[in-house]
Amino acid sequence: MAGVTALQGLRDVGQVRPGQKVLVNGASGGVGTFAVQLTRALGAEVTGVCSRRNLELVRSLGADHVVDDTREDVTRRGARYDVVLDLVGNHPLADCRRLLTPDGILVLSSGGGGPVVGPLGRYLRALLLSPFVGQRLRVHAAKPRHEDLDALRELVEGGGVTPAIERTFPLQDTAEAVRFFAEQHARAKLMITV
Ligand SMILES: NC(=O)c1ccc[n+]([C@@H]2O[C@H](COP(=O)([O-])OP(=O)(O)OC[C@H]3O[C@@H](n4cnc5c(N)ncnc54)[C@H](OP(=O)(O)O)[C@@H]3O)[C@@H](O)[C@H]2O)c1
């Protein structure tokens, strides 16, 4: 699901093309670690944003540039991107738009947000604003699709994408895995072996 979310977000919603500049906010997470590699596989240049402890991981996945969001606000660096895949939702919409080229595409894909409506308010604002600005502000909800899993499998088998796994747990330690995920701010993916 993480791989399919990244693939559909970049290829279908973001329409990433070779040579473009792409920013992945949340590059060290389950979706982000796929997104960094898939951006490269699509022939684009990728900048990954994550916390300092994960910079090396994101670099090792092929990111051309990394930004430590515990040290600097990526929206204030002055860089512009053709496509921004936002997997965190930690910047106001206006700041996200500052990251885009005049006709850039913002792909909103984070699940966070307020306690009542989650990310819906942000999504609604983006959808209402988009027709009136040059930039395209899009909401992305991934759909499980057989052919996309096949495309991912081919990329993995061809070596273009390697699922990033922080830790593997045997089935009987699933409770510990869930605890680790919740308490340790896990990176990439945790694996349960059956
Ligand atoms: N649109 C869809 O269909 C779809 C599908 C799947 C997931 N999602 C959403 O996409 C988002 C990413 O999913 P994921 O599975 O990749 O999540 P994840 O594995 O938990 O990764 C979270 C990412 O966000 C970063 N982050 C920044 N500030 C954070 C904070 N305060 N707390 C936690 N993480 C923070 C993390 O970086 P550091 O650890 O380096 O700080 C990490 O790169 C989630 O909001 C999820 O709900 C959407």
The ligand as a Tripos MOL2 file, in Angstrom:
@<TRIPOS>MOLECULE
LIG
   48    52     1     0     0
SMALL
NO_CHARGES

@<TRIPOS>ATOM
      1 N1         -3.2520    9.2130    0.4530 N.am      1 LIG1
      2 C1         -3.2470    7.9290    0.7260 C.2       1 LIG1
      3 O1         -3.9540    7.1420    0.0970 O.2       1 LIG1
      4 C2         -2.3430    7.4470    1.8050 C.ar      1 LIG1
      5 C3         -1.9390    6.1120    1.8590 C.ar      1 LIG1
      6 C4         -1.0400    5.7430    2.8580 C.ar      1 LIG1
      7 C5         -0.6150    6.6840    3.7750 C.ar      1 LIG1
      8 N2         -1.0700    7.9560    3.7120 N.ar      1 LIG1
      9 C6         -0.6470    8.9910    4.6540 C.3       1 LIG1
     10 O2          0.6730    9.3730    4.2750 O.3       1 LIG1
     11 C7          1.3700    9.7990    5.4350 C.3       1 LIG1
     12 C8          2.6990    9.0710    5.4810 C.3       1 LIG1
     13 O3          2.4610    7.6890    5.6920 O.3       1 LIG1
     14 P1          3.6660    6.7610    6.1060 P.3       1 LIG1
     15 O4          3.1330    5.3840    6.1900 O.co2     1 LIG1
     16 O5          4.8230    7.0420    5.2150 O.co2     1 LIG1
     17 O6          3.9740    7.3040    7.5890 O.3       1 LIG1
     18 P2          5.2620    7.0940    8.4660 P.3       1 LIG1
     19 O7          5.9610    5.8430    8.0410 O.co2     1 LIG1
     20 O8          4.8750    7.2490    9.8880 O.co2     1 LIG1
     21 O9          6.2230    8.3320    8.0420 O.3       1 LIG1
     22 C9          5.9660    9.6260    8.4920 C.3       1 LIG1
     23 C10         6.9250   10.5920    7.8050 C.3       1 LIG1
     24 O10         6.6060   11.9060    8.2390 O.3       1 LIG1
     25 C11         7.7420   12.5090    8.8350 C.3       1 LIG1
     26 N3          7.3340   13.3390    9.9890 N.ar      1 LIG1
     27 C12         7.5370   14.6580   10.0900 C.ar      1 LIG1
     28 N4          7.0340   15.1290   11.2280 N.ar      1 LIG1
     29 C13         6.5180   14.0650   11.8770 C.ar      1 LIG1
     30 C14         5.8730   13.9200   13.1260 C.ar      1 LIG1
     31 N5          5.6600   14.9670   13.9440 N.pl3     1 LIG1
     32 N6          5.4690   12.6800   13.4980 N.ar      1 LIG1
     33 C15         5.6630   11.6220   12.6910 C.ar      1 LIG1
     34 N7          6.2810   11.7040   11.4750 N.ar      1 LIG1
     35 C16         6.6970   12.9210   11.0840 C.ar      1 LIG1
     36 C17         8.6340   11.3800    9.2450 C.3       1 LIG1
     37 O11         9.9820   11.8550    9.2060 O.3       1 LIG1
     38 P3         10.9710   11.6880   10.4500 P.3       1 LIG1
     39 O12        10.6860   10.3560   11.1120 O.co2     1 LIG1
     40 O13        12.3330   11.7130    9.8180 O.co2     1 LIG1
     41 O14        10.6520   12.8420   11.3170 O.co2     1 LIG1
     42 C18         8.3860   10.3680    8.1440 C.3       1 LIG1
     43 O15         9.1810   10.6680    7.0230 O.3       1 LIG1
     44 C19         0.4770    9.4870    6.6410 C.3       1 LIG1
     45 O16        -0.1270   10.6940    7.0400 O.3       1 LIG1
     46 C20        -0.5350    8.5200    6.0990 C.3       1 LIG1
     47 O17        -1.7670    8.6270    6.7670 O.3       1 LIG1
     48 C21        -1.8980    8.3630    2.7370 C.ar      1 LIG1
@<TRIPOS>BOND
     1     1     2 1
     2     2     3 2
     3     2     4 1
     4     4     5 ar
     5     4    48 ar
     6     5     6 ar
     7     6     7 ar
     8     7     8 ar
     9     8     9 1
    10     8    48 ar
    11     9    10 1
    12     9    46 1
    13    10    11 1
    14    11    12 1
    15    11    44 1
    16    12    13 1
    17    13    14 1
    18    14    15 2
    19    14    16 1
    20    14    17 1
    21    17    18 1
    22    18    19 2
    23    18    20 1
    24    18    21 1
    25    21    22 1
    26    22    23 1
    27    23    24 1
    28    23    42 1
    29    24    25 1
    30    25    26 1
    31    25    36 1
    32    26    27 ar
    33    26    35 ar
    34    27    28 ar
    35    28    29 ar
    36    29    30 ar
    37    29    35 ar
    38    30    31 1
    39    30    32 ar
    40    32    33 ar
    41    33    34 ar
    42    34    35 ar
    43    36    37 1
    44    36    42 1
    45    37    38 1
    46    38    39 2
    47    38    40 1
    48    38    41 1
    49    42    43 1
    50    44    45 1
    51    44    46 1
    52    46    47 1
@<TRIPOS>SUBSTRUCTURE
     1 LIG1         1 GROUP 0 **** ****
